[in-house]
Amino acid sequence: MKNVIVLVLMCILQSTHAQCFITGNSTLFVGQETNYVVDEIAQCKDCYQWTIGNGEEVIFTSVKNVNNIQLKGLKVGRVNLSLSMFTHHGLVQCSKSIDVIDKNTPLGTSSTSAPINCDVDVSDFKELRYSDTQIIFVPNLSQKKFAYQWLATYQSGAEQQVDDKSPVLECTSADPIVEVKLRINSTVCTRKFSKTYPESFWKALK
């Protein structure tokens, strides 16, 4: 009976997988090449399996079985970069959404911080136009439940705080958003994000 219980526990452990985190730009210009690296170490130096979607937005310009790979943007669109590998924790998987944009598209300036071994697997957030005067902020997809705290600062100096996963915020030409801070709390750790925006960013956002 004891051996049966041990076998069942081993099967459960093998059927689950841990998360990893891919470091690299979430925005890539057409024609630009950039590196992406994972924060976990596989069982061997060429045991990494990187994949991209079926689109033609990017191509690999390096080998795909090491921890550090290179992508090149080909055309405007969004692609999902995924990685699977075996570590001493077992099967580890992670992914990162990358937007390929035209070189003339204005960008916000972003920064992020996370403690070591943080279980928050959200790596970035996107800005989408909800209406002529509203923007919805959308974090990368995660299957886990976290607490989200947003703080938007406007050109006038006013601030708006929202505790929601994907908030819809006012953003007008008279008083545009100049900075957004996101704080994501789990039961283990806290991860922080910050983005600043030039006024031209909102004018170009469709």
N, C-alpha and C positions, 0 to 999 in steps of 0.2 A: 504493500500500500504506500509506503514511504517513497519508493522508487517512482511510482505512478505520479505522486504529487510533485516530485522534483521535475519529472518530464513535462508535466503540464505547465509548471512555472517557466521552464526553459522555452517552451513553445510560445508562451505569452510574451516573454521578453524579446524573442526573435521577431514576433509579428509587429512590434512597435518600433518606431524609429525616432531618433533625436533630431533636433533642428541645428542648423548652422547659419552663418551670416556671411553674405557676399559683400565685400567692400569694392566700391567703384562708383563711377558717376551714374546717376539715374537718367541723365540726359546726354545724348550723343549727337553731334552734328553730322550731317551728311558729308562723307569723305574723311571724317575724323577716325583715328584709331586710338583705343584706350585699353588699359589693363583692368582686369577683375581678379580678385584673389579671395579665397575662402579662409575663415579663421580657424578651421579645424584641420588636424593632420590625419591623413589616411594611413592605412596599414602599410602601404608602400608608396614610393614617390610618383609612380605612374598609375595609381589606382583611382583616379578621379574620372568621373563620367559627366562631362558638360554637354548640355543640349540646348538648342533654341527651337522656337516654333517653326511652323511650316512656311512662314512668310519669307520675303526677300529683303527685309529691312536691314539686316546685318549679315556679315559673314565672319567666320573665324579666320584670323590671320596668324594663328599660332597652333601648336599641337593642343589637343583637347583632353589629354589624360594626366595633366599635372595640376598643381594647386593654383597656378597663376596663368591665366589665359588672356588673349587679346582679341578684341572685336573691332570691326570697321563698319561704320554706318554707310548704307547704300542708298536708301530712300526713306522719305518721311513715313512714320508709322510707329507702332508700339510692338515690342517683342518681349517675350518672357524667357529669361536666361535661367536654366535649372541645372542643379548639380546633385548627383548621388554618389556616395562613397561609403566604404566600410572603414570604421575606426575601432579603437578598443572599446567604444560604447556600443558598437553594432552598426546598423545601417543609419546613416545620417543623410538628410535631404534638405535642400533649401532652394529658393528661387528669388529672382529680382526682376521687376518690371523696368524696362528701359525705353524711353521715348527718343526716337530719332527725329531730329528737327532740322529745319533749314537754317543756314548760318546767319540769316538776317533776323531770326526770332530773338527778341529780348528775353533775358533770363533773370530769375531771382538768384540771390546768393544764399546758399544753405550751409548749415553745419549741424552736426549731430554728436551725441556722446552716449556711451553705454558702459556700465560696469562689466568687468570680466565675468563670464558665465551667466550673463543676463538672459532670461528666457523670453524676453520681448523680441519677437521675430519680425516686427514691422521695421522696414528699413528706410521708408520715405513717405511723403504724401504728395498728392497731386492737386492742382487747382483746376476746376471746371466751371465754365460759365453756366449759371442756373437761370439767370434772366439778365436784362440790360443793366440792372443795378445790384445783382446778387451773385456771389461766388460760393460754390460748394467745395469744401476741402475733404479729400478722400484719402485715407491712409492705405498703404499696401494691404492686400488681403491677408488675414490671419484667421486660423481656426480656433485660436484661443480667445478667452474673455479677459479683456483688460479694461482699466478705467482711463478714459481719455479726458484731458484738460487742455483747452485751447485758450490762447490769449492773443487777440488781434489789436495792434496799435495803428491808429489812423494818422494821416498827415496833420490833422488839427491837434494831435496829442491825446485825443480821446481813446479809451480802451474798452474792449468788449471781451468778457470771459464766458466761455460756453463749455459745459460738461456733456459732450455728445461725441459719438464716434465720427460722424460726418456732418459737421455743422454747415448751415447756410448763413453767410454773413453779408451784410450790406457793404457795397464797395462802389462808390460813385466817382465821377470825374471831379466833383467839387471837393470830395474828401476821401481819397483812395487809401487803401490799406498799405502801410509801408513796412510792417513786420508782423509775422505770425510765429508764435511759439507753441509747440505741442509737447505736453508732458504725458507719457504713458506709464501707468503704474500696474505692476503685477504683484502677486503675493511674494515675489522673490526680489524684485529690483525695480528701478525707475530708469526710463530712457527719455532723453530730451532731444528735441529737434528745434531748429530756428531757421527762418528764412526772411530775408529782406528783399523788397521789391522796388525797382524803379517805376516811375509813373507810366512809362511806355509799355511795361509788362502787361498791364490790364487793358491798355488800348489794343494790343495785338492779340489778346486772348479771345478766341472765338467760341 
